[in-house]
Amino acid sequence: MGIVSKAGDWAFKAFTAGLGITTIYLTATFSANVYKGLVWHNAQSKIEKEQSAEQAP
């Protein structure tokens, strides 16, 4: 194999490794954001329930 072929192989390996790392990062941040969203939503529901309980006679 020539030098150009080896350089192309390494470039492809680096590119695919970068895609793998990016996929793992995006999966982790997406999961964290879904969790934060669920926590926020539950907090909003509690606030609404407390406010409606205070207004009821």
C-alpha positions in Angstrom: 0.0 0.0 0.0 1.1 3.5 -0.7 1.5 6.4 1.6 -1.6 8.1 0.2 -3.7 4.9 0.8 -2.5 4.7 4.4 -3.3 8.4 4.9 -6.8 7.8 3.5 -7.3 4.8 5.9 -6.2 6.9 8.9 -8.4 9.8 7.8 -11.4 7.5 7.5 -10.7 5.9 10.9 -10.4 9.3 12.5 -13.6 10.4 10.9 -15.6 7.4 12.0 -14.1 7.6 15.5 -15.3 11.2 15.6 -18.7 10.2 14.5 -18.8 7.6 17.2 -17.8 10.0 19.9 -20.3 12.6 18.7 -23.1 10.0 18.8 -22.2 9.0 22.3 -22.1 12.7 23.4 -25.4 13.5 21.7 -27.1 10.5 23.3 -25.8 11.4 26.7 -26.9 15.1 26.5 -30.3 14.1 25.0 -30.9 11.7 27.9 -29.9 14.4 30.4 -32.2 17.0 28.7 -35.1 14.6 28.7 -34.5 14.0 32.5 -34.3 17.7 33.2 -37.5 18.3 31.2 -39.4 15.6 33.1 -38.2 17.1 36.4 -39.2 20.6 35.3 -42.6 19.3 34.2 -43.2 17.5 37.5 -42.3 20.7 39.4 -44.7 22.8 37.3 -47.5 20.2 38.0 -46.8 20.5 41.8 -46.9 24.3 41.7 -50.3 24.2 39.8 -51.7 21.8 42.3 -50.6 23.9 45.2 -52.0 27.1 43.7 -55.4 25.4 42.9 -55.5 24.0 46.5 -54.9 27.5 47.9 -57.7 29.0 45.8 -60.3 26.4 46.7 -62.5 27.4 49.7 
